[in-house]
Amino acid sequence: METLLVHARIADAFLPDLVIRLERAGVEVRGARELGPGPGRSRCHEADWDTEYLDLVLSIRIVNSYEEAVSHIARHGSGLAEAIVTSNHRRAMRFLRE
């Protein structure tokens, strides 16, 4: 996985622990300034969204809506391996259809 999109509604609760665990595992975390400074963290550049790192590097972007996430995927995704994790069954089915 090169990119993780996280909804803004859960970012504050979800990301801090995740980022710490990733860094402990040796993953370089690139992301929005909302992630804050830390060892192994750097800012994302536009080229990061289109890069297949083939390494322990993960770019994280915080999005405000499902539509913003899908727009990001449409612009930067490969069309082969995108996935969604949601508790909203209707939204998951929409993602699969579209």
N, C-alpha and C positions, 0 to 999 in steps of 0.2 A: 504494500500500500504506500503510495507516494503522497496522497492528500487526504486529509480528514476535514470534513465540513461539520461544524457543530452549531446548532441553533443557539442564538444569543440567550434564549430563555433558560437554558441549562448550563451555559458555558461556565459561569462562576462556580457552580457546584461540581461540575464534571471535570473540567480541565486541570485544575491545580494538582489533584492526586494523579491523574493520568500522565501529565507531563513529568512529574517527579519519577513515576515508575518507568516511563520511557527512558528518561535520562539515566537512571540507575542501570538500565539494561544496555546502555551504550548508544542509544539512539540520539542523533542530532535532531533537535526540534526547531523547525523554522516556522515562524508564525507572526500573526498580527501583534502589534504592540500591546494588546490586551493581555498577552501571556506574561509580560513583564520580563525583566532581565534574569538571567540564570546561566549556570554552566551548560555549555552545549546548546544554547539557544541563539538564534539569529533571526533577523527580519526576513520576510519573504520578499522576493523581487518578482516582477511579472513573469519572468522566464521560469520561475519555480513551478508555477501552476501547470506548465506543459512538459516538465522534466520527469523522465523515468530515471530515478536515481540508481536503481539496482544496488542499493547500499542501505545502511541503517540511518536513513534520513527521512523525516516526515514533515511535510508542510501542513500547517493547521490554519484554517480560515473560519472565522465566526460569521455566520449568516443570520439575517433577521427573519427569513421566511423560507418556506418550502420552494416558492417560486425563485427566490434568489439562489438557492442551492441547485435547482434544476438548470437555471441559466448558466451557473458556473460549470456544471457538468457538461452542458451542451457545448460550451465554448472550449473547455479544456480537457474533457474526457476522451478516452480512446474509443468508446462505444462498445467495448468488449467486456469490461470487468467492473462496471460501476455497481454499487449496492446502496441500500438504504437500511438503517436500523431505526425502527419507530414502533411505538405501541399503538399507533393509529392504523388499523387494518385497511380502512378505505384509502388512506394516503399511500400505503404500501402497494396496494393493488393499482392505484393510479400510476405510481412510479413504474411498475412492471409493464403496464399497458403502453405508456408513453415513451 
